[in-house]
Amino acid sequence: MKEELIRKVQLTDKEMPTAWYNIQADLKDLPPYLNPQTLKPVTAEELAPIFPPEIIKQEMSKERYIDIPDEVQDIYHTYRPSNLHRAYGLERMLGTPAKIFYKYEGNNATGSHKLNSAVPQAYYNKAAGIKRLTTETGAGQWGSALSMACCHFGLECQVYMVKVSYNQKPMRRTFMQTFGAGVAASPSNLTQFGRDYLAQNPDSNGNLGIAISEAVEDAVSRSDTNYALGSVLNHVAMHQTIIGLETQKQFEKIDMYPDIVIACAGGGSNFSGIAFPFVRDKLQGKADTRIIAAESAACPSLTKGVYAYDYSDVGHMCPITKMYTLGANFMPSGVHAGGLRYHGMNPIVSKLYHDGVIEAAAYSQLDTLKAGMAFAQAEGIIPAPESTHAIKCAMDEALKAKEEGVSKTIVFCLSGNGYFDMYAYEALLAGSLKDSNAPEIDKNKISLPKIAGLQE
């Protein structure tokens, strides 16, 4: 295929991967999850009150590939395979010799990559006889995806939406409610934890750690209810690898391989999705690709946090995980990239960063949304605020290639569109958008659980 004809690279239905890639098969010495009460490694039995058997199995599995059920593939095929696009407009705007590609995950009803895990999670819970799911959501993409998946499989859905996003993104609430979900601003009065937190912090805008605690409390209080998480955990990252597996097949079609792979990173789901298959090649010595996690300067867990065991939620109900963290009580500012406001990072992503396999960079809200607007003008898609972090990173790398006079092949995951996030662009255009970077962080003062012999 001639390079000048590469506008988008498509896969047929038959070429869509039929198994997810489980990176745990290729990694050694992964720190175990710990029970927050006993501080001992979590067992499958301890996860059973909130997760169905197949999800627990996947969370702990060392199998390299796990088959995607036919019922899940049937739904995937309504919006997958997703296209790999060559960003000629952006290349011209930057005047770079770099070849820039993006894998677009916003071409489904929810507008983001989150449906890739919501569908299998709803499927496995339905198969286990569960009637209702609870979850948290930051910017609303995950809540939208799970509400749609639950509707498809006939499950009830209750979403605890971080209050700042609940107020910023009313159309996300409407989307979830359209598919039958209940949506509460978190912290809420629906749970004991929420009521207790509000009593002490009545003006709180909330964060994902609070919303997680509420959703878990709700789930364990009812025998017909389980909890579903949209990021951070291993099974979620594995479901998202359909992104990277498709991307690799698409590059094979045009006889290319990326020099740089980029995705935004909050809890780690979309980053894992595109990155892990390329990490596999790197670990096996097949490639030396640079892989970069682009995070928010308002919540810079990788670049400013510590690598340690920490609580996954504010209420200390979920497993303690070893990850890069800013502390479970860290309260990020109310940036529009609500999906990047989690205090910690996926434990596998964290280990890869700690071991130097991947890189990370943090970007401010003003810079990323300006990059998002430039991308929209060049490529015709308004990106989600989270995705603009990957765009900014890709643009910076393309400009470095220009300065060095070298041609690099760059691919980033455009994890979602921004059509539910126009308030952010409205504020940018009006000149009222403010940078909300995290204050100076003293790593020695980050509050962590006391675990003898395990904390660095």
Backbone torsions as a table, in degrees:
resi	resn	phi	psi	omega
1	MET	NA	128.7	179.8
2	LYS	-69.2	138.9	-176.0
3	GLU	-57.4	-38.4	-175.8
4	GLU	-68.8	-11.4	179.4
5	LEU	-95.6	-2.8	-176.9
6	ILE	-81.7	97.6	174.4
7	ARG	-100.9	-46.6	174.4
8	LYS	-147.9	148.9	179.9
9	VAL	-112.5	118.3	-176.5
10	GLN	-106.9	154.6	170.7
11	LEU	-116.3	148.9	174.0
12	THR	-79.9	167.2	177.1
13	ASP	-56.2	-38.5	-177.7
14	LYS	-70.1	-19.5	-178.8
15	GLU	-90.2	-5.6	177.3
16	MET	-64.8	133.8	178.0
17	PRO	-55.5	144.0	180.0
18	THR	-109.9	8.1	175.7
19	ALA	-144.8	145.8	173.4
20	TRP	-84.6	154.3	175.8
21	TYR	-95.5	127.0	179.6
22	ASN	-105.5	102.4	-174.8
23	ILE	-66.1	-17.6	179.9
24	GLN	-61.0	-22.8	178.2
25	ALA	-68.0	-23.4	-174.4
26	ASP	-109.0	9.5	179.8
27	LEU	-122.2	143.7	178.5
28	LYS	-112.0	157.5	172.0
29	ASP	57.5	40.0	174.4
30	LEU	-72.4	126.1	179.7
31	PRO	-61.2	135.0	-178.2
32	PRO	-74.1	157.1	168.3
33	TYR	-68.9	150.1	178.5
34	LEU	-118.1	142.9	173.4
35	ASN	-68.2	127.6	-175.8
36	PRO	-67.4	-17.8	177.8
37	GLN	-91.2	-47.5	-175.1
38	THR	-91.7	-19.6	-175.3
39	LEU	63.3	20.3	174.9
40	LYS	-102.5	159.0	179.6
41	PRO	-53.4	136.5	-178.9
42	VAL	-68.4	139.0	177.4
43	THR	-103.3	163.9	177.3
44	ALA	-60.6	-36.8	-179.0
45	GLU	-63.7	-33.5	-178.9
46	GLU	-74.5	-20.1	177.5
47	LEU	-88.6	-15.1	-173.5
48	ALA	-60.6	-29.8	180.0
49	PRO	-66.3	-17.1	-177.7
50	ILE	-126.2	-10.6	-179.0
51	PHE	-126.8	147.5	176.0
52	PRO	-74.9	161.3	-175.1
53	PRO	-55.4	-42.5	-176.0
54	GLU	-67.9	-35.7	177.3
55	ILE	-66.3	-42.0	178.0
56	ILE	-62.1	-42.7	178.5
57	LYS	-59.9	-44.7	179.6
58	GLN	-66.2	-38.0	-179.4
59	GLU	-60.3	-32.8	-175.5
60	MET	-106.4	-0.1	-172.7
61	SER	-70.2	148.1	172.4
62	LYS	-112.6	7.6	175.5
63	GLU	-68.2	137.6	-175.5
64	ARG	-71.7	-37.1	179.9
65	TYR	-130.9	136.4	-179.6
66	ILE	-123.7	123.4	-175.2
67	ASP	-60.6	140.8	175.4
68	ILE	-87.5	122.5	-177.9
69	PRO	-58.1	148.8	-179.0
70	ASP	-56.2	-40.7	-178.9
71	GLU	-63.3	-34.9	177.3
72	VAL	-72.9	-42.4	177.8
73	GLN	-59.6	-38.2	-179.9
74	ASP	-58.1	-41.2	178.9
75	ILE	-74.9	-41.1	175.9
76	TYR	-51.5	-41.2	-174.5
77	HIS	-68.2	-10.7	175.0
78	THR	-74.8	-16.3	179.2
79	TYR	-143.2	-0.3	179.5
80	ARG	-122.9	158.7	-2.4
81	PRO	-67.3	148.3	176.6
82	SER	-89.9	154.9	-173.4
83	ASN	-82.1	149.7	169.2
84	LEU	-101.9	121.1	-174.9
85	HIS	-107.8	143.5	169.5
86	ARG	-90.6	125.8	-174.7
87	ALA	-90.2	66.6	-179.0
88	TYR	-60.9	-39.6	-179.3
89	GLY	-62.4	-42.9	178.7
90	LEU	-67.4	-39.5	177.6
91	GLU	-59.3	-44.3	179.7
92	ARG	-65.5	-41.0	179.4
93	MET	-59.7	-39.1	-177.6
94	LEU	-86.7	-15.7	-176.7
95	GLY	61.0	39.3	-174.1
96	THR	-104.3	146.6	172.0
97	PRO	-78.1	-7.6	-179.9
98	ALA	-66.7	147.0	173.3
99	LYS	-98.2	116.1	-175.1
100	ILE	-108.1	126.5	176.2
101	PHE	-120.9	153.4	171.7
102	TYR	-138.1	139.9	176.2
103	LYS	-95.1	113.3	-171.1
104	TYR	-93.7	114.6	-178.1
105	GLU	-104.6	8.2	-176.9
106	GLY	-94.3	6.8	-174.1
107	ASN	-92.7	50.4	170.9
108	ASN	-140.8	173.2	-171.6
109	ALA	-58.6	-33.2	-178.0
110	THR	-81.3	-18.5	177.4
111	GLY	82.5	12.6	-179.7
112	SER	-153.1	175.8	-179.7
113	HIS	-70.8	-14.0	-168.8
114	LYS	-60.9	-25.2	-178.8
115	LEU	-62.3	-24.9	-178.6
116	ASN	-59.9	-29.7	177.3
117	SER	-103.5	-28.4	-180.0
118	ALA	-61.3	-40.4	-177.8
119	VAL	-63.5	-53.4	178.8
120	PRO	-64.1	-35.1	179.4
121	GLN	-64.9	-43.2	176.4
122	ALA	-64.0	-40.6	179.9
123	TYR	-60.2	-49.6	-177.1
124	TYR	-66.7	-34.0	177.2
125	ASN	-69.8	-40.6	176.9
126	LYS	-60.8	-43.3	179.8
127	ALA	-63.1	-27.5	-179.4
128	ALA	-87.8	2.0	176.8
129	GLY	86.9	11.1	178.6
130	ILE	-75.2	143.5	-176.8
131	LYS	-105.3	-18.9	-170.0
132	ARG	-149.3	141.6	176.3
133	LEU	-122.6	144.5	171.4
134	THR	-116.3	154.5	177.3
135	THR	-161.2	170.7	171.0
136	GLU	-110.1	162.3	171.7
137	THR	-149.1	144.0	178.9
138	GLY	-88.3	-83.5	-179.7
139	ALA	-80.8	-13.0	177.1
140	GLY	111.1	-9.8	-179.1
141	GLN	-63.8	-44.8	-179.1
142	TRP	-67.5	-43.5	177.6
143	GLY	-60.1	-38.8	177.3
144	SER	-63.0	-44.6	-178.2
145	ALA	-65.2	-45.0	-177.9
146	LEU	-69.5	-36.3	178.3
147	SER	-62.3	-40.0	179.5
148	MET	-68.2	-42.8	180.0
149	ALA	-65.8	-40.9	178.9
150	CYS	-64.1	-40.4	178.0
151	CYS	-60.0	-41.6	-178.7
152	HIS	-62.2	-40.6	-175.8
153	PHE	-96.7	8.6	175.7
154	GLY	72.7	32.7	178.3
155	LEU	-105.9	147.7	170.1
156	GLU	-75.5	156.8	-178.1
157	CYS	-143.9	130.0	175.2
158	GLN	-121.8	121.8	-175.9
159	VAL	-111.7	130.4	172.3
160	TYR	-102.1	107.9	-173.5
161	MET	-101.6	126.6	179.9
162	VAL	-50.0	129.2	-167.4
163	LYS	-56.9	-39.5	-178.2
164	VAL	-62.4	-38.1	177.5
165	SER	-76.2	-34.6	176.1
166	TYR	-54.6	-40.5	-179.8
167	ASN	-81.9	-33.9	-178.0
168	GLN	-75.2	-31.9	-168.6
169	LYS	-125.2	68.2	-177.0
170	PRO	-63.2	-29.6	-179.2
171	MET	-68.7	-27.9	174.0
172	ARG	-64.0	-41.5	177.0
173	ARG	-59.7	-45.0	-179.0
174	THR	-62.5	-39.9	178.2
175	PHE	-58.5	-49.7	-178.6
176	MET	-61.7	-43.4	-179.6
177	GLN	-66.5	-31.9	176.7
178	THR	-59.4	-34.0	179.4
179	PHE	-93.8	15.4	171.0
180	GLY	91.2	4.0	-177.1
181	ALA	-81.4	147.9	167.6
182	GLY	-86.9	139.6	-177.4
183	VAL	-129.4	123.7	179.0
184	ALA	-121.0	140.3	174.8
185	ALA	-75.0	125.1	-177.0
186	SER	-106.1	131.9	8.7
187	PRO	-72.8	142.6	-173.7
188	SER	-121.9	175.2	174.8
189	ASN	-95.6	8.5	-177.3
190	LEU	-82.5	-18.9	-178.1
191	THR	-125.5	157.6	177.5
192	GLN	-64.7	-40.4	179.1
193	PHE	-62.0	-44.5	179.3
194	GLY	-60.6	-44.0	179.5
195	ARG	-63.5	-42.3	179.6
196	ASP	-65.3	-40.2	-178.9
197	TYR	-67.2	-41.8	179.4
198	LEU	-65.3	-33.1	178.8
199	ALA	-61.2	-34.3	180.0
200	GLN	-93.5	-23.9	-176.2
201	ASN	-136.3	68.2	-172.2
202	PRO	-63.6	-22.7	-178.3
203	ASP	-101.9	14.5	-175.8
204	SER	-63.9	136.6	173.3
205	ASN	-85.7	-4.8	177.0
206	GLY	79.6	168.1	170.7
207	ASN	-153.5	175.0	-175.8
208	LEU	-65.5	-32.9	179.6
209	GLY	-63.3	-35.8	176.7
210	ILE	-70.6	-46.8	-177.9
211	ALA	-63.0	-36.5	176.5
212	ILE	-61.2	-46.7	-179.8
213	SER	-58.5	-41.0	179.3
214	GLU	-65.1	-45.0	-177.9
215	ALA	-64.9	-38.9	179.7
216	VAL	-68.4	-43.7	178.1
217	GLU	-57.9	-44.0	178.4
218	ASP	-59.7	-44.6	-176.6
219	ALA	-65.0	-44.1	-176.4
220	VAL	-74.3	-12.5	-178.5
221	SER	-83.7	-8.5	-177.6
222	ARG	-134.0	134.8	-177.3
223	SER	-73.2	-19.6	-178.8
224	ASP	-93.0	6.6	-170.4
225	THR	-122.2	138.3	170.4
226	ASN	-121.1	172.0	-179.4
227	TYR	-110.6	142.0	177.3
228	ALA	-127.0	131.6	-178.0
229	LEU	-109.7	140.6	-174.7
230	GLY	-96.9	-1.0	-179.1
231	SER	-160.7	-171.8	169.9
232	VAL	71.4	-54.3	-173.3
233	LEU	-75.9	160.6	-172.8
234	ASN	-63.8	-41.3	-176.5
235	HIS	-66.0	-32.5	178.1
236	VAL	-67.0	-46.2	178.0
237	ALA	-59.0	-40.2	-179.7
238	MET	-64.3	-44.8	178.8
239	HIS	-57.9	-36.1	-177.0
240	GLN	-74.7	-12.1	-178.5
241	THR	-66.0	-8.9	172.2
242	ILE	-56.1	-29.4	179.5
243	ILE	-64.3	-54.7	-177.1
244	GLY	-68.3	-35.6	178.6
245	LEU	-64.5	-41.8	175.2
246	GLU	-64.6	-42.4	-178.5
247	THR	-59.2	-41.8	179.1
248	GLN	-63.8	-41.4	177.4
249	LYS	-63.1	-36.7	-179.2
250	GLN	-69.6	-38.9	176.3
251	PHE	-67.6	-34.8	176.1
252	GLU	-60.7	-36.9	-178.4
253	LYS	-62.8	-30.1	-178.9
254	ILE	-108.1	13.8	175.8
255	ASP	54.6	49.1	178.0
256	MET	-135.4	164.4	175.9
257	TYR	-148.1	133.4	-174.0
258	PRO	-71.3	145.1	171.7
259	ASP	-83.8	-29.0	-176.6
260	ILE	-137.6	131.1	176.2
261	VAL	-118.5	131.0	-173.1
262	ILE	-134.6	142.4	169.9
263	ALA	-154.7	154.1	174.3
264	CYS	-70.7	157.4	-176.7
265	ALA	-142.6	124.6	174.0
266	GLY	-122.0	-77.7	169.8
267	GLY	-90.4	-23.3	173.6
268	GLY	116.8	2.2	-171.9
269	SER	-70.7	-50.2	-177.0
270	ASN	-73.7	-33.0	175.0
271	PHE	-62.2	-48.2	178.0
272	SER	-58.8	-39.5	-175.2
273	GLY	-58.3	-47.4	179.3
274	ILE	-85.6	-30.8	-170.3
275	ALA	-81.7	-39.2	-168.6
276	PHE	-59.7	-41.3	176.1
277	PRO	-61.4	-33.0	176.8
278	PHE	-75.7	-32.8	173.1
279	VAL	-61.7	-41.4	176.8
280	ARG	-54.2	-49.0	179.6
281	ASP	-62.1	-38.1	-179.9
282	LYS	-67.3	-43.6	179.1
283	LEU	-64.5	-31.5	-179.8
284	GLN	-87.1	3.3	177.7
285	GLY	76.1	15.6	-178.7
286	LYS	-86.2	-16.6	-177.5
287	ALA	-156.4	161.7	176.7
288	ASP	-125.8	45.8	-176.7
289	THR	-68.9	138.3	169.9
290	ARG	-80.6	132.0	-177.2
291	ILE	-125.3	118.5	-169.0
292	ILE	-121.0	127.8	173.5
293	ALA	-94.4	122.1	-179.1
294	ALA	-102.7	112.1	-175.9
295	GLU	-113.3	171.7	-179.6
296	SER	-83.6	135.7	175.9
297	ALA	-67.6	-13.5	176.0
298	ALA	-78.0	-21.7	-178.1
299	CYS	-146.6	66.0	-170.3
300	PRO	-87.4	71.4	-173.8
301	SER	-63.6	-41.4	-179.0
302	LEU	-72.4	-47.7	-172.1
303	THR	-82.7	-21.0	-178.1
304	LYS	-126.0	-6.4	-177.0
305	GLY	-87.7	-174.5	177.4
306	VAL	-115.1	151.3	177.5
307	TYR	-94.0	104.4	-172.9
308	ALA	-161.6	166.5	172.0
309	TYR	-71.8	131.9	179.8
310	ASP	-148.3	161.2	176.1
311	TYR	-68.4	142.7	178.8
312	SER	-81.8	-19.2	-176.3
313	ASP	-143.8	163.4	-176.1
314	VAL	-68.3	-33.8	-177.9
315	GLY	-83.9	-0.3	177.4
316	HIS	59.1	38.7	178.8
317	MET	-96.7	-25.3	-175.1
318	CYS	-95.4	165.9	179.4
319	PRO	-56.8	147.2	171.4
320	ILE	-80.9	131.8	-177.4
321	THR	-126.0	151.2	174.6
322	LYS	-87.4	118.5	-172.9
323	MET	-159.3	168.7	167.9
324	TYR	-76.3	128.7	-171.8
325	THR	-145.1	152.9	172.4
326	LEU	-103.8	4.8	-176.8
327	GLY	98.8	135.4	-174.4
328	ALA	-61.1	-22.7	-179.5
329	ASN	-92.4	3.3	179.5
330	PHE	-63.5	130.3	-179.0
331	MET	-114.3	99.9	180.0
332	PRO	-71.2	158.5	176.8
333	SER	-69.7	165.6	-172.5
334	GLY	-84.0	58.6	178.3
335	VAL	-67.7	158.4	-177.2
336	HIS	-72.1	-21.4	176.2
337	ALA	-80.4	68.6	-173.8
338	GLY	-61.6	-25.4	179.4
339	GLY	-74.2	-7.3	179.8
340	LEU	-110.0	25.6	-175.1
341	ARG	-109.1	27.4	178.3
342	TYR	-92.3	140.6	-172.8
343	HIS	-71.0	-19.1	-176.5
344	GLY	-127.4	-178.2	-176.3
345	MET	-132.1	148.6	175.1
346	ASN	-40.7	131.9	-175.1
347	PRO	-62.1	-31.8	178.1
348	ILE	-73.7	-43.5	174.8
349	VAL	-57.5	-41.6	180.0
350	SER	-61.5	-44.7	-180.0
351	LYS	-65.9	-40.5	178.6
352	LEU	-62.1	-38.7	177.8
353	TYR	-69.3	-43.2	179.6
354	HIS	-61.3	-34.8	-178.4
355	ASP	-87.0	-0.8	177.2
356	GLY	79.9	14.6	179.7
357	VAL	-76.5	-35.4	179.0
358	ILE	-121.7	167.8	177.6
359	GLU	-116.2	171.5	176.3
360	ALA	-147.5	150.7	175.9
361	ALA	-146.7	146.2	-179.2
362	ALA	-113.1	142.3	-175.5
363	TYR	-132.5	147.6	-177.8
364	SER	-83.5	160.6	-177.0
365	GLN	-62.5	-43.7	-178.9
366	LEU	-63.1	-46.2	-178.1
367	ASP	-64.4	-39.4	-176.2
368	THR	-72.8	-40.8	-179.8
369	LEU	-70.3	-31.0	172.5
370	LYS	-64.0	-41.2	176.6
371	ALA	-63.8	-38.3	178.2
372	GLY	-63.8	-38.3	178.2
373	MET	-68.2	-41.0	177.2
374	ALA	-61.4	-41.6	178.5
375	PHE	-62.9	-43.3	179.5
376	ALA	-59.2	-43.1	-179.4
377	GLN	-68.4	-31.7	-178.3
378	ALA	-84.7	-34.2	-169.8
379	GLU	-119.3	-11.4	174.6
380	GLY	84.2	12.0	176.8
381	ILE	-124.8	127.1	174.5
382	ILE	-84.8	116.1	-174.0
383	PRO	-84.4	155.4	172.9
384	ALA	-63.1	149.7	178.5
385	PRO	-54.5	-36.3	177.3
386	GLU	-61.9	-46.5	-176.3
387	SER	-64.5	-25.3	-179.0
388	THR	-63.7	-21.4	176.9
389	HIS	-67.8	-39.5	175.8
390	ALA	-67.5	-38.8	178.9
391	ILE	-62.6	-46.8	179.3
392	LYS	-59.2	-43.6	178.8
393	CYS	-62.9	-44.9	179.6
394	ALA	-62.7	-40.9	178.5
395	MET	-63.2	-43.0	178.5
396	ASP	-61.9	-42.3	-179.9
397	GLU	-67.9	-36.0	178.0
398	ALA	-66.9	-37.4	177.9
399	LEU	-70.7	-33.2	173.8
400	LYS	-62.5	-42.1	178.0
401	ALA	-61.6	-37.5	177.8
402	LYS	-63.9	-45.2	179.3
403	GLU	-62.6	-37.7	-177.8
404	GLU	-84.4	-10.7	179.9
405	GLY	68.1	33.4	-179.2
406	VAL	-123.1	155.7	177.4
407	SER	-100.6	122.3	177.2
408	LYS	-118.6	146.4	173.3
409	THR	-99.4	117.3	-175.6
410	ILE	-116.3	135.2	172.6
411	VAL	-130.5	138.1	174.5
412	PHE	-132.2	156.6	177.8
413	CYS	-90.3	115.0	171.2
414	LEU	-85.5	88.7	-165.4
415	SER	-71.1	-17.1	178.8
416	GLY	-173.1	162.8	176.2
417	ASN	-92.2	165.4	-174.1
418	GLY	-108.5	25.0	-174.1
419	TYR	-74.5	-13.1	170.3
420	PHE	-96.4	3.9	-172.8
421	ASP	-121.9	25.3	-175.0
422	MET	-65.8	-20.2	176.3
423	TYR	-58.8	-36.0	179.1
424	ALA	-65.1	-45.0	179.7
425	TYR	-69.9	-33.5	176.2
426	GLU	-60.7	-43.8	178.8
427	ALA	-65.3	-38.2	177.9
428	LEU	-63.0	-47.1	-179.1
429	LEU	-64.9	-33.3	-179.0
430	ALA	-80.2	-9.0	-178.6
431	GLY	78.4	12.9	-178.3
432	SER	-99.6	-5.2	-179.0
433	LEU	-72.1	131.3	-179.3
434	LYS	-111.5	150.9	169.9
435	ASP	-74.7	141.3	-177.2
436	SER	-133.5	54.9	-178.4
437	ASN	-71.0	154.9	179.0
438	ALA	-63.9	146.3	174.5
439	PRO	-65.7	169.4	177.4
440	GLU	-55.9	129.9	-174.5
441	ILE	-107.8	121.7	175.2
442	ASP	-93.4	107.5	-176.0
443	LYS	-59.6	-27.1	-179.1
444	ASN	-73.5	-13.7	-177.1
445	LYS	-107.2	4.3	176.1
446	ILE	-69.6	124.3	-176.8
447	SER	-76.2	123.5	-177.9
448	LEU	-130.8	154.7	175.6
449	PRO	-65.9	146.4	179.2
450	LYS	-86.2	111.3	-179.3
451	ILE	-129.6	103.7	-174.3
452	ALA	-57.9	127.0	173.8
453	GLY	81.3	-3.9	-175.5
454	LEU	-114.5	-25.7	178.9
455	GLN	-82.2	141.5	177.7
456	GLU	-74.2	NA	NA
